[in-house]
Amino acid sequence: MSILEGVESVLDMFGHHRHEITFNDVLDELGLAKSSASRLLAQMVRYRLLELQPSTRRYRPGALLIRAAQAAAQAHPFDEQCREILATLSDATGFTAYLSMLDGTDTVVLQRLNGSNPVQVLSPPGARRPAFTTAMGRVLLSRLPEPEFNSRYGAAGTRKLPDAPAGCPATVAELRERVATARAERSAIAVNEGMPGIGAVAATLADPLSGDVRGLCLSFTAMQVSQAQAQALRATLVQAVAPVGQRIGDPLWLDATPLI
């Protein structure tokens, strides 16, 4: 493994619902020898890609990495437009808002906006989830051309999806149906799917200039919101996203078909 492959592998570990990692995590998950892991982590700390917490001996993203991530976020005005939509909705509803992207067959959180509600659904930036298990994932998948969808999941509808949680599509054919619904409705809703007790509504925006596609989501606990309220929340999200999509020229939102 080259030094850059090692750095990539270590940094990718932070994308799995973790803020910190340990030396043993690196050994177990990357299969490195102790000497190699120690050398790699020491170099990453030296060059500020990681920060070692003296009291816990755990590693966190370093100052250089955080600064680069902040600069990247500021360099994308499209993301800022998405964030403004989410900030308005989060302030109005009190729910947690997420801005995400699709990476392979996973969704990746880019930004999280905490709401004012005392009960929050929190996943850190960088967190990944299988796209087929979430409303966010299915609206992002709905943006893919058919060949691209097939390259990620295969063309065989009978193919089973790995470890499908209760309430989620179990096969590629079932996922196609859910994705087709998300495409037709330009949004998706999921309650008690993938994460028991959690609900979410999601929609997407695409930047015609860069080709970037972003998922915008409001998340809540299932006990906070009835099914009727969740549907109303989805309509509110769509109504907030649509005019921005029309203004930037996103083809999905230029259609004159009445919105849900």
Buried (B, 14 or more C-beta within 10 A) or exposed (E): EEEEEBBEBBBEBBBEEBEBBBBEBBBEBBEBEEEBBBBBBEBBBEEBBBBBEEEEEBBBBBEBBBEEBEEEBEEBEBBEBBBEBBEEBBEEBBBBBBBBBBEEBBBBBBBBBEBEBEEBBEBEBBBBBBBBBBBBBBBBBBBBEEEEBBEEBEEEEEEEBEEBBEBBBBBBEBBBEBBEBBBEBBBBBBBEBBBEEBBBBBBBBBBEEEEBBBBBBBBBBBEBBEEEEBBEBBBBBBEBBBEBBEEBEBEBBEEEEEEE
